[in-house]
Amino acid sequence: MSSIVVLEPATEQILATLPEAGILEVDAVVQRAKRAFPKWRAVAPADRANLLRKLGDAIDAKLEFLANLEARNAGKPIGGARWEIGSVAQVFRYYAGAVERHTGQTIPVAGGVGMTFLEPIGVVGMITPWNYPLFLASWKIAPALAAGNCCVLKPAELTPLTAIELEKIALEVGFPEGVLNVVVGLGHVAGRALVDHPDVAKIAFTGSTAVGRDIATRAAANIKRVTLELGGKSACIVFADADIEKAANSIPGAVFDNAGQDCCCRSRLLVQKNVLDQFLGHLETAMKNWKTGDPFADGVDMGPVISSKQRERVTELVNSSTVLLQGTAPTGAGFWFPPTVLGPVAPTDRVAQEEIFGPVTAIIPFETETEAVELANSTIYGLSGSIWTQDGARAFRVARAVESGVLSINSNSSVRYTAPFGGMKQSGYGRELGPNALEAYSEVKMVYYRTDD
Ligand code: NAD
């Protein structure tokens, strides 16, 4: 069996060497999940809820251990990793609460009554990326388990360690064997095996648009259900009537957090021309306070990028443009890249169109509100974005006109686990989080009961 070598991006040291699952191993895990499904779907919602609550609490109890593992493996500051793991626990508890209210309807129809039942789909294959490893996995696992499905998660090969721990914790708190399974392998081998497997009823994917396209195409062969959370090129639109200093101060967090490896990274800064100089002045000051370095050191805001391959891609894109502002990053071992602002760039430039997935953003000036909306909508993506203005009517007008699944006004927040999250256009389809996510893991069945003679 081949191996997967897992690195620590801040040091380039080996963190773990794991056996790599191939097609046969994926099949064995899917069969285990398939065997577990009939019993799991029959577990009463209240009992499923209890187990999900226990899982959330057990994650909290191991928060420090899991956060350390995530911070080392993904190269993220320990404070952020603690927040993510704490949020994972919350997501499990949230769906524990939701499952008991996940019920069908009774619909009077001619000659009788129609009843709807929300049935689990079966074995759900889940494929996740490396930027928020356990957090993004929990968005799929929690509602899927709550709705009575069995899960086979293939985490990103670069960051599988916390997912492996999650499987162990689930068994410890009492989930039956085979209900939550983790399989570690490469995307084009184990990931594809999961997508192609006839006993996998649905694929829930988060990752790049290119891989999402491959998954949707292959899943179409047997009408497998698919939800896709894909790439983004989110615009932050700053109007002249905004609190410019506040908007500029928010940019490092909105762009460089997680080293820009965030599908909601505001990788385009659309700034109204008459306040551009003022905005850039404040941004330069804000960037001076943004610290890149050892994820475990005090006061560090940003770690390295995930791999040398990722750094090469970021470097190549930055070299295709003009650097306007740049912070500093450590040298030596570790996949470091400094926080960078490009521009002003043309809307058709590669850096204005392609997802960079590094600590980089591009300035695109605009003159009118109409132009701002056109620019915001001028990529293939539609995941997230922000609107900075003190004119309430404009804020809503623009929010309605921008083609994006999530938008924030005078804020750069994208994710609240109690509210839906997902993309428009080539950022994907389906919604995660919030009350509706359970529907993505359920089939609606209608049963007609005849009551006339
Ligand atoms: P990726 O698409 O390369 O890989 C994601 C996962 O897919 C990994 O587990 C990988 O092993 C697997 N995979 C790769 N090829 C596959 C194939 N042919 N068949 C099945 N599985 C395959 O993405 P990445 O580089 O890990 O993550 C970065 C991407 O994820 C970015 O595009 C980012 O925008 C996106 N992302 C989206 C969201 C969202 O919610 N919309 C969140 C985070 C990341």
Boltz pocket constraint, residues with backbone or C-beta under 6 A from the ligand:
constraints:
  - pocket:
      binder: B
      contacts: [[A, 127], [A, 128], [A, 129], [A, 130], [A, 131], [A, 132], [A, 136], [A, 154], [A, 155], [A, 156], [A, 157], [A, 185], [A, 186], [A, 187], [A, 188], [A, 190], [A, 191], [A, 192], [A, 195], [A, 206], [A, 207], [A, 208], [A, 209], [A, 211], [A, 212], [A, 214], [A, 215], [A, 228], [A, 229], [A, 230], [A, 231], [A, 232], [A, 262], [A, 263], [A, 355], [A, 357], [A, 383], [A, 423], [A, 427], [A, 428]]
      max_distance: 6.0
